[in-house]
């Protein structure tokens, strides 16, 4: 009886091993028929739906084992959106790899904080993801802006700075939509949280965040810069932010001239009261947080100390002394200073 049970166990083990090896071989063995098939994976599409598409197109022989294998190695959540061409015969494992960043033919690019749409388009062009002109045209296309819910706002400010993996087949619209979707994934939960006395609209928050982004690269100072702008908005004092004057300046300039300060542009916060009509760059997370949560301080002025930091003041007289100290007294105050 004991010998019989041992024999039975050996036979069962051998059968299971054979089945496992056969399935593994099936997963890694290319399909026989030589052809090319195309499969489009949509943003947010479920893994089950992707697997079904692959089976329908003949890129994989069956769904169950393919799904089990992907889930076993935790690859099911790494599938990236995109339009894929599979040259068959192709092993199912290779089909899976082609849809995973780091394994398949993806373009990796990091978008720094504070770039404008034009600068982002230039960066993506250099990364060979899409031509600059085509990206700028897509960014201004009414149909894309309407689809992204930005028809009355524009796309400036909504391209979230992050590291992205774009499939080689990504269109300009898909590239821009991905960055806007990432913006909403990060920003929308922040807007749903209590924000104290915050009464700005979402678009105004993004606009203010872009000013904060351009005024300082020091994350610790951003809540203080935000406080200055919030305090000025409350008492209807012009923001007098140099970066707003320089927005769209051709050629790009580092500091505004007296002529620039007289420009009647709606972005010239030396002439207008309140925020400009829209963002002047694409702010990062810390600037968005600062715009929503300014420091609890009474400052109305700040001036650069020429070392990356700023001197903050409540009174105009104190600010003027700081300007004289740090800017030599002979230059126009580099930061908000006028009543």
Secondary structure in CASP SS format (residue, H / E / C, confidence):
PFRMAT SS
TARGET T0000
AUTHOR 0000-0000-0000
METHOD secondary structure of the structure
MODEL  1
X C 1.00
X H 1.00
X H 1.00
X H 1.00
X H 1.00
X H 1.00
X H 1.00
X H 1.00
X H 1.00
X H 1.00
X H 1.00
X H 1.00
X H 1.00
X H 1.00
X H 1.00
X H 1.00
X H 1.00
X H 1.00
X H 1.00
X H 1.00
X H 1.00
X H 1.00
X H 1.00
X H 1.00
X H 1.00
X H 1.00
X H 1.00
X H 1.00
X C 1.00
X C 1.00
X C 1.00
X C 1.00
X C 1.00
X C 1.00
X E 1.00
X E 1.00
X E 1.00
X E 1.00
X E 1.00
X E 1.00
X E 1.00
X C 1.00
X C 1.00
X C 1.00
X C 1.00
X C 1.00
X H 1.00
X H 1.00
X H 1.00
X H 1.00
X H 1.00
X H 1.00
X H 1.00
X H 1.00
X H 1.00
X H 1.00
X H 1.00
X C 1.00
X C 1.00
X C 1.00
X C 1.00
X C 1.00
X C 1.00
X H 1.00
X H 1.00
X H 1.00
X H 1.00
X H 1.00
X H 1.00
X H 1.00
X H 1.00
X H 1.00
X C 1.00
X C 1.00
X C 1.00
X C 1.00
X C 1.00
X C 1.00
X E 1.00
X C 1.00
X C 1.00
X E 1.00
X E 1.00
X E 1.00
X E 1.00
X E 1.00
X E 1.00
X E 1.00
X C 1.00
X C 1.00
X C 1.00
X H 1.00
X H 1.00
X H 1.00
X H 1.00
X H 1.00
X H 1.00
X C 1.00
X C 1.00
X E 1.00
X C 1.00
X C 1.00
X C 1.00
X C 1.00
X C 1.00
X E 1.00
X E 1.00
X E 1.00
X E 1.00
X E 1.00
X C 1.00
X C 1.00
X C 1.00
X C 1.00
X C 1.00
X C 1.00
X H 1.00
X H 1.00
X H 1.00
X H 1.00
X H 1.00
X H 1.00
X H 1.00
X H 1.00
X H 1.00
X H 1.00
X C 1.00
X C 1.00
X C 1.00
X C 1.00
X C 1.00
X H 1.00
X H 1.00
X H 1.00
X H 1.00
X H 1.00
X H 1.00
X H 1.00
X H 1.00
X C 1.00
X C 1.00
X H 1.00
X H 1.00
X H 1.00
X H 1.00
X H 1.00
X H 1.00
X C 1.00
X C 1.00
X C 1.00
X C 1.00
X C 1.00
X C 1.00
X C 1.00
X C 1.00
X C 1.00
X C 1.00
X C 1.00
X C 1.00
X C 1.00
X C 1.00
X C 1.00
X E 1.00
X E 1.00
X E 1.00
X E 1.00
X E 1.00
X C 1.00
X C 1.00
X C 1.00
X C 1.00
X H 1.00
X H 1.00
X H 1.00
X H 1.00
X H 1.00
X H 1.00
X H 1.00
X H 1.00
X H 1.00
X H 1.00
X H 1.00
X H 1.00
X H 1.00
X H 1.00
X H 1.00
X H 1.00
X H 1.00
X H 1.00
X H 1.00
X H 1.00
X C 1.00
X C 1.00
X C 1.00
X C 1.00
X C 1.00
X C 1.00
X C 1.00
X C 1.00
X C 1.00
X C 1.00
X H 1.00
X H 1.00
X H 1.00
X H 1.00
X H 1.00
X H 1.00
X H 1.00
X H 1.00
X H 1.00
X H 1.00
X H 1.00
X H 1.00
X H 1.00
X H 1.00
X C 1.00
X C 1.00
X C 1.00
X H 1.00
X H 1.00
X H 1.00
X H 1.00
X H 1.00
X H 1.00
X H 1.00
X H 1.00
X H 1.00
X H 1.00
X H 1.00
X H 1.00
X H 1.00
X H 1.00
X H 1.00
X H 1.00
X C 1.00
X C 1.00
X C 1.00
X C 1.00
X C 1.00
X C 1.00
X C 1.00
X H 1.00
X H 1.00
X H 1.00
X H 1.00
X H 1.00
X C 1.00
X C 1.00
X C 1.00
X C 1.00
X C 1.00
X C 1.00
X C 1.00
X C 1.00
X C 1.00
X C 1.00
X C 1.00
X H 1.00
X H 1.00
X H 1.00
X H 1.00
X C 1.00
X C 1.00
X C 1.00
X C 1.00
X C 1.00
X C 1.00
X C 1.00
X C 1.00
X C 1.00
X C 1.00
X C 1.00
X C 1.00
X C 1.00
X C 1.00
X C 1.00
X C 1.00
X C 1.00
X C 1.00
X C 1.00
X C 1.00
X C 1.00
X C 1.00
X C 1.00
X H 1.00
X H 1.00
X H 1.00
X H 1.00
X H 1.00
X H 1.00
X H 1.00
X H 1.00
X C 1.00
X C 1.00
X C 1.00
X C 1.00
X C 1.00
X C 1.00
X C 1.00
X C 1.00
X E 1.00
X E 1.00
X E 1.00
X E 1.00
X C 1.00
X C 1.00
X C 1.00
X C 1.00
X C 1.00
X E 1.00
X E 1.00
X E 1.00
X E 1.00
X C 1.00
X C 1.00
X H 1.00
X H 1.00
X H 1.00
X H 1.00
X H 1.00
X H 1.00
X H 1.00
X H 1.00
X H 1.00
X H 1.00
X H 1.00
X H 1.00
X C 1.00
X C 1.00
X C 1.00
X C 1.00
X C 1.00
X C 1.00
X C 1.00
X C 1.00
X C 1.00
X C 1.00
X C 1.00
X C 1.00
END
